[in-house]
Amino acid sequence: MMAVLFGIFYFMMIRPQMKRQKEHRALLAALSKGDEVVMGGGLAGRIEDVGESFVRVEIAPGTVVQVQKGSITQVLPKGSLKKS
């Protein structure tokens, strides 16, 4: 009974979480200059520079912020952000 319970727990909780972590690591590894991204706080911007653990993101014309790579949650399709 214990093994069946652990098997259900593994397939319902542990395995999907590992899959999401793997996808997020791949997303972070594929970041490049010019990508349009959304960060964890909801800010959206265009990547100006990619470092080893930090990324410089332009969130408004002339406003560049430096954030940790891990805070990037999504890469948007090109042209999603309007250029002002």
C-alpha positions, 0 to 999 in steps of 0.5 A: 500500500505504501509503494502505491501511495508513493507511486501516485505521489511521484506521478502527480507531484514530483515528476511534473515539478521536475519537468517544469524546472527542466523547461525553465532552465532551457528557457534561461539558457536560450536567452539572447539580446533582443528577446522580449521577456516577462519577469516575475513581478510582471514587468515586461521588457527587451533584453539588452545584455545577457550575463552569466547570472544577470540580465539587463532589460530595457523596460521603457525607452532609456530605462534599463534594469539589471535582474537575475536570470531566474526572475524571467518567467516567460519569453514573448513572441517578437514584436509583442512589445510596441516600440515607442 
